[in-house]
Amino acid sequence: MTDSQLRDDVDAISRLKYAYLRCLDTKQWDGFSDCFVPEATGDYNGLEFADREALVDYMRDNLGEGMLTLHQVHHPEIDVDGDTATGRWYLVDRVIVDAVNFMLEGAAFYEDRYVRTAEGWKVSHTGYRRTWEMHYDLSDMKVKVTGPGIHLH
């Protein structure tokens, strides 16, 4: 593999991860699903999924309307080996549930596996292990939350 091919693969995998996060935070569930092969697995700090359908259904049901999320990844460590690859990403995330005055903020390290398909790189496994997490009661903070799914008047 040439340096140029390696850079192209790393760039494509990075774009895939960014699409995963964008679709998750904007609740674009078809686009989120498209990031995975059907047999993809997941393990989010012990919350495990046996396939893409279970993972996407869970996210749709639990991170849907009225829940604001922010997922950012940094410092990718991507290794490509032919048509497979692994990636480690540093995650910083925030989840806000205005209806119950709750906010979660935390960090973790994603450990992903990828496979090259006819449609390009796809996630075959994703998941993370938390390094820390904080919970806030927003009713004590005099905070106004706005965003999609939140009444703005």
GIJORA-V161432 format. One record per helix or strand. SS is the DSSP state (h for helix, s for strand). FROM is the first residue (numbers start at 0). TO is the last residue. Records with the same first field share a line. If there is no record, write none. Layout:
# GIJORA-V161432
SS->FROM-TO / FROM-TO
This chain:
# GIJORA-V161432
h->2-24 / 28-32 / 51-61 / 97-99 / 137-139
s->35-43 / 46-48 / 66-80 / 83-96 / 101-116 / 119-136
